[in-house]
């Protein structure tokens, strides 16, 4: 029989007790029903396991961490992100050494690591919102009332206020950028919000021009806003527009396409940087905001030359018309995963399965440590198409071979249809991100096929 616990007060009415009392003299509470206190107080580790008793723990053969001779401090730990990678041309990526003591630190709440220059392109909370209005991909064109006033697509009667909400039922109206399509002669692009994000943070620009020798040139630029940054949709729109305009202005003047691409990326960077300029009081009201940022990938196609340029992890793929010829990826990501593969620490499957895979090491934005535009030129010996896209697509067709499988065989002849098919492939796969793709045929068609 266990010993009855010794109590100083009744658990029921807190009446003082005397030694040996079996019942409370005030309320009659049965004191023998009180459980005895435990003999020990085990401490749980963070994983919920109970530590071994001291006498058993002493017999555990714990591994000994070797220490450098003549010192009592632990050896230096090298993180995988400290290792440099290389870009597609074999040039070492810029090292991201720790900031000097007098260098300004990123603003509070910035997703940039000051030690490694790595930015995590993920918002702090899941960017998932229920749809408040019919999906613009299946809804009819928004109705209008007399005088061109928009009417709600949900209740079909309320007026839409300037903020995009119905004055009658309060439903948010579909945004113009939720789904965008553009076909311009022989090339086309499609952008979609996807199935999880509440807005489309991608943007694109397509165009065509004539070179000084009369040859045609096709231009496509795709940008992906960094979700963890402030106003990523504005950043991608500004970058794509500026880069597209810069290319269409420089190419007819005789600038070499590769040099024009480099200058266009620099111009796009300046456009995104300008978005960070704000009143001095703005930071007081939103101290955790960080500079707008985005990635960029672009392509220029002429009758004989194919040029690509990029910053970040948006990609360009080469898909030949003859599918017996091998396809190729034309860009190398500025990302943690790419650095791990380049350093030989992981293969691609392992690196991109890691939760850090999409941490980007290069982007356009005022808080980017160093702008390092990548450009490359190619001279394909056969016709094909260039697929320029954000990770919202290549997440579902990562390798060049997988991308070639989902690109329609007649992509060079039906670029808009092909872009629609590729966006549909991403949506069918889950649509976890915004998805944008441009399809550009190579070689560029003769001058007579280029509309003014």
Secondary structure, 3 states (H helix, E strand, C coil): CCCCCCCCECCCCCCECCCCCCECCCCCCEHHHCCCCCCCCCCECCCCCECCCHHHHCCCCCCCCCCCCCCCCCCCCCCHHHCCCECCCCCECCCCCCCCCCCCCCCCCCCECCCCCCEECCCCCCCCCCCCCCCCCCCCCCCECHHHCEECCCCCCCEECCCCEECCCCCECCCHHHEEEEEECCEEEEEECCCCCCCCCEEEEEEEEECCCCCEEEEEEEEEECCCCCCHHHHHHHHHHHHHHHHHHHHHHCCCHHHHHHHHHHHHHHHHHHCCCCCCCHHHHCCCCCCCEEEEEEEEEECCCEEEEEECCCEEEEEECCCCCCCEECCCCCEHHHHHHHCCCCCHHHHHHCCCCCEECCCEECCCCCCCCEEEEECCCCCEEEEEECHHHHCCCCCHHHHHHHCCCCCCCCHHHHHHHHHHHHHHCCCCCCEEEEEEEECCCCHHHCCC
